[in-house]
Amino acid sequence: MIESDFWRDPYPFYDQMRSVHPLYKGTLFKHPGWYVTGYEEAAAILKDARFQSRIPLPETSRKYEQLKHVQHDMLLFKNREDHRRLRSLVGKEFTPKMAESFRPFIKDAAEELLDQLESRQTADIVSEFAFPLASLIIANILGVPKEERHQFREWTASLIKTIDFTRSRQALAKGNAAVIKLTAYFKDLIQKRKTDPREDLISRFASLEQLTEEEFLAACILLVIAGHETTVNLISNGLFCLMNHPAQLAVLKDNPPLIESAVEECLRYESPTQLTARMASEDCEINGNMIKKGEQVYILLGAANRDPNIFPHPHILDIKRNPNPHLAFGSGSHFCLGSSLARLEAQIAIPVLLERAPKLRLASSDIQYRKLIGFRSLAELPVVLN
Ligand code: HEM
């Protein structure tokens, strides 16, 4: 049973676990394994190829076949040679230069969304700004027509629940149904782009012979989930942090170039991805502890990013923090491919909103997080704009 305070503020629980041991072995959230809350241990395991990524569902389960098949072909859950091959193909599309080329598009999209809120006194930042912005951008990159992207919201929200510790049978059944719909949608779009190529990622992927059809579909679905379920949290959490720390917000307003370091601090302080998992492929010694072959390892990125051995005063938001070697985008071979894009979206969206709504403030003191253990995700962020 998870205490209700955990959803609001999981950090005291992480601190308590780290104080017992930064590599804690036990059964938490119904999952037995090693829980990593120490920064050094988390970074070492993420960089160690003996710890392999694996699909979240048990291999033996016969249920949720379509969901399992798609996850099997996702870059995120591949290892070694297969991972290197797929990563080099998909990685070519996600360079810092590519992200930079979207700068004008991101700025215009953010301004347009705020134009629509111009006459409004209040708004929900999550559903009316951060989510549509992230959605427009990933749809544009992939080549999903603007008017067709609305159905993705429900599908990606169902899929994120299938990879979270909180997953229930009902969530898995819904996720499986969403995968069936997403697969049908992308099969159709891929076919269209094969006969009529455009300037988009799906058209470029369609010409790659090294990608199997299943890998192609899984890449589209992974990018849609990543594009819809993570950056929205960085933008919303970032704005929430700044509104909760008015002195830091004032420092940023006085010195706009600090936005880059402010975004890094928001990534550390409220890491959008809080947890990632690995399995030991052989017996491995980490920091004097023997992790046995086949054991599960849960890396709590949000806890590692608040480790006082690395970050002085870790529970203080300091937008000038330097150095800030956070692990919000992971580390090692699976380091986030969308990091440049996500950073840029936040570096543009946050200042545009602060400029257009200089009196921006919270409209409620009762702000709820979605009940997900692996993701720090606000259910909504009601604000007063004027
Ligand atoms: C603030 C936003 C984001 C955060 C915090 C984030 C976080 C992460 C993390 C922690 C991982 C590593 C997972 C692991 O090691 O198991 C990862 C991997 C990945 N991310 Fe992101 N991500 C974000 C945005 C994006 C975006 C916008 C995209 C693409 C449009 C993206 C695409 C990917 C992909 C494809 C991988 C898998 C890489 C691999 O397995 O080689 N991410 N992300």
Residues whose N, C-alpha, C, O or C-beta is under 5 A from the ligand:
A	BS01	HEM	L75 L76 R87 L223 A226 G227 T230 T231 L234 P272 T273 T276 L327 A328 F329 G330 S333 H334 F335 C336 L337 G338 L341 A342
